[in-house]
Amino acid sequence: MDSEAALRLHYDSIAKDYVGVNQGVERVLAHLKLAPGASILDIGCGTGNLTKRLALMGSPARIVGVDISEGVLALAREQTRALQTVAYEFRQASATCLPFEDEEFDAVVSNMVFHLIPNQEKSYSEALRVLKTSGKMVLQMQGGGDIALEFMQVLQQAWEDVLPGEEPPELTQKITVDTVASHLKDLGVKDFDIKWSHRTRTLPAAAVPKVLAYGRLVLGFWRLGLDEATADRVETALTRRAQETASKQAGWTATGNVLLVNATKT
């Protein structure tokens, strides 16, 4: 199963649990200023947590959300059905093959998605293709350093406990500021800014169940390569390893690395 198919199946299965997950949408909105009547594309819109907030950005005329999961799109349609101030549209599509004409949108946004896309350069190319000249692109993603470092460490340990000698799947890509800048320069973008933020927090050991629940929500597609019984054994080992780690450290250390890309197409 390829990585995009795994993502689609995973988000189909957890769609209802994902409603309301914020993941810092305010940071995207803070960098988006549009004239009235603008058209906006949200790539990887999920259940519409960012998409429905876009209606507040300068009275746009059209907001389109795309995602590879029809499960989350169904909920996004429900989330925005009562909002009558703007025309919403949701379509199932890959970020690497957007079903739109060249220069169709005044703005393109995406929140916490691009680090999951296998073909990074193609996704940037497609986002810029459908963006109008002088249009704004605001993308927020995990990057700049190790992604979900602590969760991935205990998953590695749990995997070794259950499947000794085997490696867990690569769940995310390690995206750096230089890599993103290189992609944009290769595509002819001259006006861009990339901000990297790093935060480390220590949570109480009692927070481990919530940490694991969130990890399974956003990275739980590792299960799709395993039969159900083996996946359940890894889950059990993952919980045990996480609790052991938190006990040894008197808490759970959570590291976050985020890139915010703000660009204008020239």
Summary of the structure (lengths in Angstrom):
residues: 266
radius of gyration: 19.1
end to end distance: 38.3
largest distance: 57.8
contacts: 868
relative contact order: 0.15
helix: 45%
strand: 24%
